[in-house]
Amino acid sequence: MNAPMNAGVNDPETLSELGTRLERTNELLQRMLAEVAKTPSTHAIFVDAGYVYAAAGLLVAGTEDRRAFDLDAEGLIEAFIDKARTIFADSRLLRVYWYDGARRRLHTPEQQVIAELPDVKVRLGNLNANNQQKGVDSLIRSDLESLARHRAISDAALVGGDEDLVSAVEAAQGYGARVHLWGIEAADGRNQAEPLLWEVDSRRVFDLDFCRPYVTRRPVTTYENEGEPPPSRDEVRLLGARIAATWLAERGPEAMAELLPGHPYLPGPVDQDLLMEAERRLSRSLRGHAVLRRALRDGFWQQLQSRS
């Protein structure tokens, strides 16, 4: 007759061995819990630079155009770090992620300076022909999700406002991280999408007094040769073609392909860049010279179409 299957469990030696194993397991768990208790929480700051430039510029300088004002990015980043240090008092900073756009993802001189700051990582998306950022939201989502998945952060301060960031917030929260939305006071209405506001764990808005020290409006360019006769239409048309050649060399055929379907209209940012560059080369203003501005655009388009 077979012995009962649990007969060995009641054996004194077996019971003693099980007790010893349980004690070791409990000791191991206690050590692990003690280590977890000693490990500080970690936070990171994720900054959508496009949002910061647009919101802070509009609030302080009255314009979203980056060319019209200077942003003290180093000072602003330090202010964000100080604010996080206060909010997450028992947490250490992992780093600040600064997301921006650049032609062909090549750092501008300003972005190079930011990249050299301690505890700052610059991540670049692309800029299309209309100076619109492409790929920045996906970079934010990738970093947020990866850091949360690997338990590298417990809290994320997200400075942005685009509805496309909702998926990034949800991904990080799915791994247990808390996401705190930081914004800049809107000059009028809201500058952050409502679905984003609904998803985050908390929200904080920085007002005019906070932003003012970091935004300086640039002086208006003056032109010295207004007493001279204006250039001819042919001269301006030729100048437009030369600027187009430079523009194409810097941005490449993909940017040109984005522009061509819009002929004869140029997107606002491109048209403004064209005008400012022409005025710089001419050392005179073309404001109020509608005929010359049309000639400038015609030369620009002719050059692009000749390359298509």
C-alpha positions in Angstrom: 0.0 0.0 0.0 1.4 3.4 -1.0 2.2 6.0 1.7 0.1 9.2 1.8 1.5 11.9 -0.4 1.8 14.4 2.4 3.5 12.0 4.8 6.9 13.7 4.4 5.5 17.1 5.2 4.9 16.2 8.8 8.5 14.9 9.1 10.4 17.1 11.7 13.4 17.5 9.4 11.3 18.5 6.5 9.4 21.1 8.6 12.7 22.5 9.9 14.0 22.8 6.4 10.9 24.6 5.2 11.1 27.0 8.2 14.7 27.8 7.4 13.8 28.6 3.7 10.9 30.8 4.8 13.2 32.7 7.2 15.7 33.3 4.4 13.0 34.4 2.0 11.7 36.9 4.6 15.2 38.2 5.2 15.7 38.7 1.4 12.4 40.5 1.1 13.2 42.8 4.1 16.6 43.7 2.5 14.9 44.4 -0.8 12.3 46.6 0.9 15.0 48.4 2.8 16.9 49.1 -0.4 13.8 50.4 -2.1 13.1 52.7 0.8 16.6 54.1 0.5 16.3 54.7 -3.3 15.2 58.2 -4.0 12.4 59.0 -6.4 13.6 60.3 -9.8 12.0 62.9 -12.0 12.7 64.3 -15.5 11.5 67.4 -17.3 10.3 67.1 -20.9 10.2 70.5 -22.8 8.5 71.0 -26.2 10.7 74.0 -27.3 8.2 74.9 -30.0 5.5 75.3 -27.5 7.7 77.3 -25.2 8.9 79.7 -27.9 5.4 80.3 -29.2 3.7 80.6 -25.8 6.4 82.7 -24.0 7.0 84.9 -27.1 3.3 85.7 -27.4 2.9 86.3 -23.7 5.9 88.5 -23.2 6.8 89.9 -26.7 3.4 89.8 -28.3 4.5 87.5 -31.1 5.2 83.8 -31.8 7.9 84.6 -34.4 11.2 83.4 -33.0 13.0 86.0 -35.1 11.3 88.8 -33.2 12.7 88.0 -29.7 15.5 86.2 -27.9 14.8 83.4 -25.4 17.3 82.8 -22.6 16.9 79.0 -22.8 19.6 78.4 -20.2 17.9 80.7 -17.7 14.5 79.2 -18.4 15.8 75.6 -18.0 17.4 76.5 -14.7 14.1 78.0 -13.6 12.3 74.8 -14.5 14.9 72.7 -12.6 14.5 74.9 -9.5 10.7 74.6 -9.7 10.9 70.8 -10.0 13.3 70.8 -7.0 10.6 72.5 -5.0 7.7 70.4 -6.2 9.5 67.0 -6.1 11.3 67.7 -2.8 12.3 64.1 -2.1 13.3 63.3 -5.7 16.4 63.7 -7.8 16.6 65.0 -11.3 17.5 62.6 -14.0 17.8 65.2 -16.7 16.0 67.8 -18.8 14.9 66.8 -22.3 14.7 69.7 -24.8 12.7 68.8 -27.9 13.1 71.1 -30.9 13.1 71.1 -34.7 16.0 71.7 -37.1 16.6 71.4 -40.8 17.8 67.8 -41.5 18.1 67.5 -37.8 21.3 69.4 -37.7 21.8 71.5 -34.5 21.6 75.3 -34.9 24.2 77.3 -33.0 21.6 78.1 -30.4 20.7 74.4 -30.0 24.4 73.5 -29.7 24.7 75.9 -26.7 21.7 74.3 -25.1 23.0 70.8 -25.7 26.2 71.6 -23.8 24.3 72.5 -20.7 24.7 70.1 -17.8 21.8 67.6 -17.3 20.2 68.6 -20.6 19.6 66.4 -23.6 18.6 68.0 -26.9 16.4 65.9 -29.1 15.7 67.1 -32.6 12.8 66.5 -35.0 12.7 67.9 -38.5 11.5 71.2 -39.9 9.4 71.2 -43.0 9.3 73.9 -45.7 6.7 75.8 -43.6 8.9 75.8 -40.5 6.7 73.3 -38.8 8.1 70.7 -36.5 7.8 67.1 -37.5 8.6 64.1 -35.3 8.9 65.9 -32.0 5.8 64.4 -30.4 7.0 60.9 -31.3 10.4 61.6 -29.7 8.6 62.7 -26.5 6.4 59.6 -26.4 9.4 57.3 -27.0 11.5 58.8 -24.2 8.6 59.1 -21.7 7.5 55.5 -22.4 11.0 54.1 -22.2 12.0 55.8 -19.0 8.7 54.8 -17.3 8.9 51.2 -18.5 12.4 50.8 -17.1 11.4 52.5 -13.8 14.0 55.3 -14.5 11.6 58.0 -13.4 8.7 58.2 -11.0 7.5 61.6 -12.1 7.6 63.5 -15.4 7.1 67.2 -15.8 5.8 67.8 -19.3 6.0 71.3 -20.7 3.8 71.4 -23.8 0.3 71.7 -25.0 -0.3 69.6 -28.2 -3.1 67.0 -28.1 -0.7 64.5 -29.8 1.1 64.3 -26.5 -1.9 62.4 -25.0 -0.6 59.1 -26.1 2.8 59.8 -24.5 1.1 60.6 -21.2 -1.0 57.4 -21.3 2.0 55.3 -22.2 4.1 56.6 -19.2 1.1 56.3 -16.8 0.6 52.7 -18.0 4.0 51.9 -16.4 3.3 53.7 -13.1 4.9 57.1 -13.7 3.0 60.2 -12.8 2.8 62.9 -15.4 2.5 66.6 -14.5 1.6 69.1 -17.2 3.4 72.4 -17.1 2.2 75.3 -19.3 2.7 79.0 -20.0 0.0 81.4 -19.3 -2.0 82.0 -22.5 -2.2 85.6 -23.7 -5.8 84.9 -24.8 -7.8 81.7 -24.2 -5.9 78.4 -23.9 -2.7 77.2 -25.4 -3.0 73.5 -24.2 -5.4 71.0 -25.6 -8.3 69.9 -23.3 -7.7 66.1 -23.9 -4.2 66.6 -22.6 -5.4 68.4 -19.5 -7.8 65.6 -18.8 -5.2 62.9 -18.9 -2.3 64.3 -16.7 -2.0 63.9 -13.0 -1.6 67.5 -12.2 -1.2 70.9 -14.0 0.8 74.0 -13.3 0.9 77.3 -15.3 3.7 79.8 -15.3 2.6 83.4 -15.5 4.0 86.6 -17.1 6.2 87.4 -14.1 7.8 84.0 -14.3 8.5 84.2 -18.1 9.4 87.9 -18.5 13.1 87.6 -17.4 13.8 85.1 -20.1 12.2 86.8 -23.2 13.7 89.9 -24.8 12.2 91.5 -27.9 14.7 92.3 -30.6 15.0 95.8 -31.8 13.3 96.6 -35.1 15.7 96.6 -38.1 16.3 100.0 -39.6 17.4 100.6 -43.2 19.7 103.5 -44.0 19.3 103.9 -47.8 15.6 104.9 -48.0 16.6 108.1 -49.7 18.0 106.2 -52.7 15.7 105.2 -55.6 14.3 101.6 -55.2 15.8 98.8 -57.2 14.1 97.7 -60.5 11.7 94.8 -60.8 14.3 92.8 -62.7 16.9 93.4 -60.0 14.5 92.2 -57.3 13.4 89.2 -59.4 17.0 88.2 -59.8 17.5 88.5 -56.1 14.5 86.3 -55.4 16.1 83.6 -57.7 19.4 83.8 -55.8 17.7 83.5 -52.4 15.7 80.5 -53.8 19.0 78.9 -54.8 20.4 79.3 -51.3 17.1 78.1 -49.8 17.1 75.0 -51.9 20.7 74.2 -51.1 20.0 74.4 -47.4 16.7 72.5 -47.3 16.9 70.1 -50.2 14.5 68.8 -52.9 12.0 67.4 -50.3 11.3 70.9 -49.0 10.9 72.1 -52.5 8.4 69.3 -53.3 6.3 70.4 -50.4 6.2 74.0 -51.7 5.5 73.4 -55.4 1.8 72.3 -55.1 1.0 75.6 -53.5 2.2 77.8 -56.4 1.8 80.7 -56.8 1.4 81.2 -53.0 4.2 80.8 -50.5 3.4 79.7 -46.9 3.5 82.6 -44.5 6.8 81.7 -42.7 8.6 81.1 -46.0 7.3 84.3 -47.5 8.4 86.2 -44.4 11.9 84.7 -44.5 12.2 85.6 -48.2 11.2 89.2 -47.5 13.6 89.6 -44.6 16.5 88.1 -46.4 15.9 90.3 -49.5 15.7 93.4 -47.3 19.0 92.4 -45.6 20.8 92.0 -48.9 19.3 95.2 -50.3 19.9 97.2 -47.0 16.4 98.7 -47.5 12.8 97.9 -46.8 10.4 96.5 -49.3 7.4 97.2 -47.1 4.9 99.2 -49.1 6.4 98.2 -52.4 3.8 95.6 -53.5 5.1 95.4 -57.1 8.7 94.7 -56.0 7.5 92.1 -53.5 5.6 90.3 -56.3 8.8 90.4 -58.4 10.7 88.9 -55.5 8.2 86.0 -55.2 8.2 85.5 -59.0 12.0 85.2 -59.0 11.9 82.8 -56.1 9.3 80.6 -57.8 11.0 80.7 -61.2 14.2 79.4 -59.6 12.4 76.5 -57.8 10.4 75.5 -60.9 13.6 75.5 -63.0 15.0 72.9 -60.6 11.9 70.7 -60.5 
